[in-house]
Amino acid sequence: MQNPGSWDPAAYLRFAGERARPFAELVARVGAEDPQVVVDLGCGDGSVTATLAQRWPDAAVTGVDSSPAMLAAAAPRAVPGRLEFVAGDLTDWQPDGPVDVLLSNAALHWVPGHGPLLSRWAAALAEDGWLAVQVPGNQAAPTHALLAALVDRPRWSSRLAPGDDTVLDPAAVLTPTGYLDVLSAAGLDADVWETTYLHVLTGPDPVLRWVSGTVLRPVLARLSPPDADELTAEYAAALREAYPQRADGTTVLPFRRLFAVGHRSG
């Protein structure tokens, strides 16, 4: 998996409510009644992973993440024998045995060409198992397109340390039909849909604050502090133009997300 730099749980969770809603809507489509093994790949700080232990009280729930900072934030939520958090990379994670429910929320867009990875995860499911993923699909939106244009300019590309900007590429995620085809080819009954949320944000430069916890972070990590400040100022000005403040002081951020749920019928 691409290492997008050091995650900052506090920055990521500035919009915890908005980020938790897609997870809840994803899990709502999972029809497992009494799973024994539940895994959340890319669990972050574990706040939404903990809700899985509440929904399925008899299950052993495991959250997996590659970020030490996120795992440290998740650790206080652990419940011995019920909910644990472990270090692991999505690209090479392997279960100890069949998994009843395998979820991944807002993580796969960091993994280029993740169709085969989904097929491998599907193969890890138990009979009557469920695979559910949610992927941000806003790579063509101004939040990503403006940043991609900036890092491609000679002025910035010459200053950026080597890194992977795959997450800015519209091809970083599959089309809805692509996810349907992958799950169906893996022998799962597939349910795929997309939703564009209209997040109503407040405060100064709210869209910049949103992306500061995600897509902007790995770019800034590849710049010197003065250059990072300069690029941020240029990017912020472009975002203010793309997402103008409304008369009531709020700013609307449309955010597209893709959902795919697969079920291995008994």
Contacts in CASP RR format, 6 or more apart in sequence:
PFRMAT RR
TARGET T0000
AUTHOR 0000-0000-0000
METHOD contacts of the structure
MODEL  1
MQNPGSWDPAAYLRFAGERARPFAELVARVGAEDPQVVVDLGCGDGSVTA
TLAQRWPDAAVTGVDSSPAMLAAAAPRAVPGRLEFVAGDLTDWQPDGPVD
VLLSNAALHWVPGHGPLLSRWAAALAEDGWLAVQVPGNQAAPTHALLAAL
VDRPRWSSRLAPGDDTVLDPAAVLTPTGYLDVLSAAGLDADVWETTYLHV
LTGPDPVLRWVSGTVLRPVLARLSPPDADELTAEYAAALREAYPQRADGT
TVLPFRRLFAVGHRSG
1 66 0 8 1.000
1 89 0 8 1.000
1 90 0 8 1.000
1 91 0 8 1.000
1 110 0 8 1.000
1 111 0 8 1.000
2 110 0 8 1.000
2 111 0 8 1.000
2 112 0 8 1.000
2 164 0 8 1.000
2 166 0 8 1.000
2 167 0 8 1.000
3 66 0 8 1.000
4 110 0 8 1.000
4 167 0 8 1.000
4 217 0 8 1.000
4 218 0 8 1.000
5 217 0 8 1.000
5 218 0 8 1.000
5 221 0 8 1.000
6 67 0 8 1.000
6 69 0 8 1.000
6 221 0 8 1.000
7 44 0 8 1.000
7 67 0 8 1.000
7 69 0 8 1.000
7 70 0 8 1.000
7 217 0 8 1.000
8 69 0 8 1.000
8 213 0 8 1.000
8 217 0 8 1.000
9 44 0 8 1.000
9 45 0 8 1.000
9 69 0 8 1.000
9 70 0 8 1.000
9 73 0 8 1.000
11 212 0 8 1.000
11 213 0 8 1.000
11 217 0 8 1.000
12 19 0 8 1.000
12 44 0 8 1.000
12 45 0 8 1.000
12 213 0 8 1.000
12 214 0 8 1.000
13 19 0 8 1.000
13 45 0 8 1.000
13 47 0 8 1.000
14 209 0 8 1.000
14 210 0 8 1.000
14 213 0 8 1.000
15 199 0 8 1.000
15 201 0 8 1.000
15 210 0 8 1.000
16 47 0 8 1.000
18 197 0 8 1.000
18 199 0 8 1.000
18 255 0 8 1.000
19 106 0 8 1.000
20 47 0 8 1.000
20 48 0 8 1.000
21 197 0 8 1.000
22 105 0 8 1.000
22 106 0 8 1.000
22 134 0 8 1.000
22 195 0 8 1.000
22 197 0 8 1.000
22 257 0 8 1.000
22 259 0 8 1.000
23 48 0 8 1.000
23 51 0 8 1.000
23 105 0 8 1.000
23 106 0 8 1.000
23 134 0 8 1.000
24 48 0 8 1.000
24 51 0 8 1.000
25 195 0 8 1.000
25 259 0 8 1.000
26 103 0 8 1.000
26 105 0 8 1.000
26 132 0 8 1.000
26 133 0 8 1.000
26 134 0 8 1.000
26 259 0 8 1.000
26 261 0 8 1.000
27 51 0 8 1.000
27 52 0 8 1.000
27 55 0 8 1.000
27 103 0 8 1.000
27 132 0 8 1.000
29 132 0 8 1.000
29 191 0 8 1.000
29 259 0 8 1.000
29 261 0 8 1.000
30 101 0 8 1.000
30 103 0 8 1.000
30 130 0 8 1.000
30 132 0 8 1.000
30 261 0 8 1.000
31 130 0 8 1.000
31 263 0 8 1.000
32 56 0 8 1.000
32 100 0 8 1.000
32 101 0 8 1.000
32 128 0 8 1.000
32 129 0 8 1.000
32 130 0 8 1.000
34 56 0 8 1.000
34 58 0 8 1.000
34 59 0 8 1.000
35 56 0 8 1.000
35 59 0 8 1.000
35 100 0 8 1.000
35 101 0 8 1.000
35 129 0 8 1.000
35 130 0 8 1.000
36 58 0 8 1.000
36 59 0 8 1.000
36 60 0 8 1.000
36 100 0 8 1.000
37 59 0 8 1.000
37 60 0 8 1.000
37 62 0 8 1.000
37 95 0 8 1.000
37 97 0 8 1.000
37 98 0 8 1.000
37 99 0 8 1.000
37 100 0 8 1.000
37 101 0 8 1.000
37 126 0 8 1.000
38 52 0 8 1.000
38 56 0 8 1.000
38 59 0 8 1.000
38 60 0 8 1.000
38 61 0 8 1.000
38 62 0 8 1.000
38 99 0 8 1.000
38 100 0 8 1.000
38 101 0 8 1.000
38 102 0 8 1.000
38 103 0 8 1.000
39 61 0 8 1.000
39 62 0 8 1.000
39 63 0 8 1.000
39 64 0 8 1.000
39 95 0 8 1.000
39 99 0 8 1.000
39 101 0 8 1.000
39 102 0 8 1.000
39 103 0 8 1.000
40 46 0 8 1.000
40 48 0 8 1.000
40 49 0 8 1.000
40 52 0 8 1.000
40 61 0 8 1.000
40 62 0 8 1.000
40 63 0 8 1.000
40 64 0 8 1.000
40 103 0 8 1.000
40 104 0 8 1.000
40 105 0 8 1.000
41 63 0 8 1.000
41 64 0 8 1.000
41 90 0 8 1.000
41 93 0 8 1.000
41 102 0 8 1.000
41 103 0 8 1.000
41 104 0 8 1.000
41 107 0 8 1.000
41 121 0 8 1.000
42 63 0 8 1.000
42 64 0 8 1.000
42 65 0 8 1.000
42 66 0 8 1.000
42 90 0 8 1.000
42 104 0 8 1.000
42 105 0 8 1.000
42 107 0 8 1.000
43 49 0 8 1.000
43 63 0 8 1.000
43 64 0 8 1.000
43 65 0 8 1.000
43 70 0 8 1.000
43 74 0 8 1.000
43 85 0 8 1.000
44 65 0 8 1.000
44 67 0 8 1.000
44 70 0 8 1.000
44 71 0 8 1.000
44 73 0 8 1.000
44 74 0 8 1.000
45 70 0 8 1.000
45 73 0 8 1.000
45 74 0 8 1.000
46 63 0 8 1.000
46 70 0 8 1.000
46 73 0 8 1.000
46 74 0 8 1.000
46 77 0 8 1.000
46 85 0 8 1.000
47 74 0 8 1.000
47 77 0 8 1.000
48 105 0 8 1.000
49 61 0 8 1.000
49 63 0 8 1.000
49 74 0 8 1.000
49 77 0 8 1.000
49 83 0 8 1.000
49 85 0 8 1.000
50 77 0 8 1.000
50 83 0 8 1.000
52 59 0 8 1.000
52 61 0 8 1.000
52 101 0 8 1.000
52 103 0 8 1.000
53 59 0 8 1.000
53 61 0 8 1.000
53 79 0 8 1.000
53 82 0 8 1.000
53 83 0 8 1.000
56 101 0 8 1.000
59 100 0 8 1.000
59 101 0 8 1.000
60 81 0 8 1.000
60 82 0 8 1.000
60 84 0 8 1.000
61 82 0 8 1.000
61 83 0 8 1.000
61 84 0 8 1.000
62 83 0 8 1.000
62 84 0 8 1.000
62 85 0 8 1.000
62 86 0 8 1.000
63 74 0 8 1.000
63 83 0 8 1.000
63 84 0 8 1.000
63 85 0 8 1.000
63 86 0 8 1.000
64 85 0 8 1.000
64 86 0 8 1.000
64 87 0 8 1.000
64 88 0 8 1.000
64 90 0 8 1.000
64 93 0 8 1.000
65 71 0 8 1.000
65 74 0 8 1.000
65 85 0 8 1.000
65 87 0 8 1.000
65 88 0 8 1.000
66 87 0 8 1.000
66 88 0 8 1.000
66 89 0 8 1.000
66 90 0 8 1.000
68 87 0 8 1.000
71 85 0 8 1.000
71 86 0 8 1.000
71 87 0 8 1.000
74 85 0 8 1.000
75 85 0 8 1.000
77 83 0 8 1.000
77 85 0 8 1.000
78 84 0 8 1.000
78 85 0 8 1.000
90 104 0 8 1.000
90 107 0 8 1.000
90 108 0 8 1.000
90 110 0 8 1.000
90 111 0 8 1.000
90 117 0 8 1.000
91 111 0 8 1.000
91 117 0 8 1.000
94 124 0 8 1.000
95 102 0 8 1.000
95 124 0 8 1.000
97 124 0 8 1.000
98 124 0 8 1.000
98 125 0 8 1.000
98 126 0 8 1.000
98 127 0 8 1.000
99 124 0 8 1.000
99 125 0 8 1.000
99 126 0 8 1.000
99 129 0 8 1.000
100 125 0 8 1.000
100 126 0 8 1.000
100 128 0 8 1.000
100 129 0 8 1.000
100 130 0 8 1.000
101 129 0 8 1.000
101 130 0 8 1.000
101 132 0 8 1.000
102 121 0 8 1.000
102 124 0 8 1.000
102 125 0 8 1.000
102 129 0 8 1.000
102 130 0 8 1.000
102 131 0 8 1.000
102 132 0 8 1.000
103 131 0 8 1.000
103 132 0 8 1.000
103 133 0 8 1.000
104 121 0 8 1.000
104 132 0 8 1.000
104 133 0 8 1.000
104 134 0 8 1.000
105 133 0 8 1.000
105 134 0 8 1.000
106 134 0 8 1.000
106 135 0 8 1.000
106 136 0 8 1.000
106 257 0 8 1.000
107 135 0 8 1.000
108 114 0 8 1.000
108 117 0 8 1.000
108 118 0 8 1.000
108 133 0 8 1.000
108 135 0 8 1.000
108 173 0 8 1.000
109 135 0 8 1.000
109 136 0 8 1.000
109 137 0 8 1.000
109 139 0 8 1.000
109 167 0 8 1.000
109 172 0 8 1.000
109 173 0 8 1.000
110 166 0 8 1.000
110 167 0 8 1.000
111 117 0 8 1.000
112 164 0 8 1.000
112 166 0 8 1.000
112 169 0 8 1.000
112 172 0 8 1.000
114 174 0 8 1.000
115 174 0 8 1.000
115 182 0 8 1.000
118 131 0 8 1.000
118 133 0 8 1.000
118 179 0 8 1.000
118 182 0 8 1.000
118 183 0 8 1.000
118 186 0 8 1.000
118 260 0 8 1.000
119 182 0 8 1.000
119 185 0 8 1.000
119 186 0 8 1.000
121 131 0 8 1.000
122 131 0 8 1.000
122 183 0 8 1.000
122 186 0 8 1.000
122 187 0 8 1.000
122 188 0 8 1.000
122 262 0 8 1.000
122 264 0 8 1.000
123 186 0 8 1.000
125 131 0 8 1.000
125 188 0 8 1.000
125 264 0 8 1.000
126 264 0 8 1.000
127 264 0 8 1.000
127 266 0 8 1.000
128 263 0 8 1.000
128 264 0 8 1.000
128 265 0 8 1.000
128 266 0 8 1.000
129 263 0 8 1.000
129 264 0 8 1.000
130 261 0 8 1.000
130 262 0 8 1.000
130 263 0 8 1.000
130 264 0 8 1.000
131 183 0 8 1.000
131 188 0 8 1.000
131 260 0 8 1.000
131 261 0 8 1.000
131 262 0 8 1.000
131 263 0 8 1.000
132 259 0 8 1.000
132 260 0 8 1.000
132 261 0 8 1.000
132 262 0 8 1.000
133 179 0 8 1.000
133 259 0 8 1.000
133 260 0 8 1.000
133 261 0 8 1.000
134 257 0 8 1.000
134 258 0 8 1.000
134 259 0 8 1.000
134 260 0 8 1.000
135 173 0 8 1.000
135 174 0 8 1.000
135 257 0 8 1.000
135 258 0 8 1.000
135 260 0 8 1.000
136 173 0 8 1.000
136 255 0 8 1.000
136 256 0 8 1.000
136 257 0 8 1.000
136 258 0 8 1.000
137 173 0 8 1.000
137 194 0 8 1.000
137 256 0 8 1.000
137 257 0 8 1.000
137 258 0 8 1.000
138 144 0 8 1.000
138 254 0 8 1.000
138 255 0 8 1.000
138 256 0 8 1.000
138 257 0 8 1.000
139 145 0 8 1.000
139 167 0 8 1.000
139 168 0 8 1.000
139 169 0 8 1.000
139 170 0 8 1.000
139 171 0 8 1.000
139 172 0 8 1.000
139 173 0 8 1.000
140 170 0 8 1.000
141 254 0 8 1.000
141 255 0 8 1.000
141 256 0 8 1.000
142 238 0 8 1.000
142 239 0 8 1.000
142 242 0 8 1.000
142 243 0 8 1.000
143 207 0 8 1.000
143 210 0 8 1.000
143 211 0 8 1.000
143 215 0 8 1.000
143 239 0 8 1.000
143 242 0 8 1.000
143 253 0 8 1.000
144 167 0 8 1.000
144 168 0 8 1.000
144 215 0 8 1.000
146 235 0 8 1.000
146 238 0 8 1.000
146 239 0 8 1.000
146 242 0 8 1.000
147 168 0 8 1.000
147 211 0 8 1.000
147 215 0 8 1.000
147 216 0 8 1.000
147 219 0 8 1.000
147 235 0 8 1.000
148 165 0 8 1.000
148 168 0 8 1.000
148 169 0 8 1.000
150 156 0 8 1.000
150 231 0 8 1.000
150 234 0 8 1.000
150 235 0 8 1.000
150 238 0 8 1.000
151 157 0 8 1.000
151 160 0 8 1.000
151 165 0 8 1.000
151 168 0 8 1.000
151 219 0 8 1.000
156 227 0 8 1.000
156 231 0 8 1.000
159 223 0 8 1.000
159 224 0 8 1.000
159 227 0 8 1.000
160 219 0 8 1.000
160 222 0 8 1.000
160 223 0 8 1.000
161 222 0 8 1.000
161 223 0 8 1.000
162 222 0 8 1.000
163 218 0 8 1.000
163 222 0 8 1.000
165 219 0 8 1.000
166 172 0 8 1.000
167 215 0 8 1.000
167 218 0 8 1.000
168 215 0 8 1.000
173 258 0 8 1.000
174 182 0 8 1.000
174 258 0 8 1.000
176 192 0 8 1.000
176 193 0 8 1.000
176 194 0 8 1.000
176 258 0 8 1.000
176 260 0 8 1.000
177 192 0 8 1.000
179 190 0 8 1.000
179 192 0 8 1.000
179 258 0 8 1.000
179 260 0 8 1.000
180 190 0 8 1.000
180 192 0 8 1.000
180 260 0 8 1.000
182 260 0 8 1.000
183 190 0 8 1.000
183 192 0 8 1.000
183 260 0 8 1.000
183 262 0 8 1.000
184 190 0 8 1.000
187 264 0 8 1.000
188 262 0 8 1.000
188 263 0 8 1.000
188 264 0 8 1.000
189 262 0 8 1.000
189 263 0 8 1.000
189 264 0 8 1.000
189 265 0 8 1.000
190 260 0 8 1.000
190 261 0 8 1.000
190 262 0 8 1.000
191 260 0 8 1.000
191 261 0 8 1.000
191 262 0 8 1.000
191 263 0 8 1.000
192 258 0 8 1.000
192 259 0 8 1.000
192 260 0 8 1.000
192 261 0 8 1.000
193 258 0 8 1.000
193 259 0 8 1.000
194 256 0 8 1.000
194 257 0 8 1.000
194 258 0 8 1.000
194 259 0 8 1.000
195 256 0 8 1.000
195 257 0 8 1.000
195 259 0 8 1.000
196 254 0 8 1.000
196 255 0 8 1.000
196 256 0 8 1.000
196 257 0 8 1.000
197 254 0 8 1.000
197 255 0 8 1.000
197 256 0 8 1.000
197 257 0 8 1.000
198 252 0 8 1.000
198 253 0 8 1.000
198 254 0 8 1.000
198 255 0 8 1.000
199 210 0 8 1.000
199 252 0 8 1.000
199 253 0 8 1.000
199 254 0 8 1.000
199 255 0 8 1.000
200 250 0 8 1.000
200 251 0 8 1.000
200 252 0 8 1.000
201 207 0 8 1.000
201 209 0 8 1.000
201 210 0 8 1.000
201 250 0 8 1.000
201 251 0 8 1.000
201 252 0 8 1.000
201 253 0 8 1.000
202 249 0 8 1.000
202 250 0 8 1.000
202 251 0 8 1.000
203 249 0 8 1.000
203 251 0 8 1.000
205 236 0 8 1.000
205 239 0 8 1.000
205 240 0 8 1.000
206 251 0 8 1.000
206 253 0 8 1.000
207 239 0 8 1.000
207 240 0 8 1.000
207 242 0 8 1.000
207 243 0 8 1.000
207 251 0 8 1.000
207 253 0 8 1.000
208 216 0 8 1.000
208 232 0 8 1.000
208 235 0 8 1.000
208 236 0 8 1.000
208 239 0 8 1.000
210 253 0 8 1.000
211 239 0 8 1.000
216 232 0 8 1.000
216 235 0 8 1.000
219 231 0 8 1.000
220 228 0 8 1.000
220 231 0 8 1.000
220 232 0 8 1.000
223 231 0 8 1.000
243 251 0 8 1.000
243 252 0 8 1.000
243 253 0 8 1.000
244 251 0 8 1.000
245 251 0 8 1.000
246 252 0 8 1.000
END
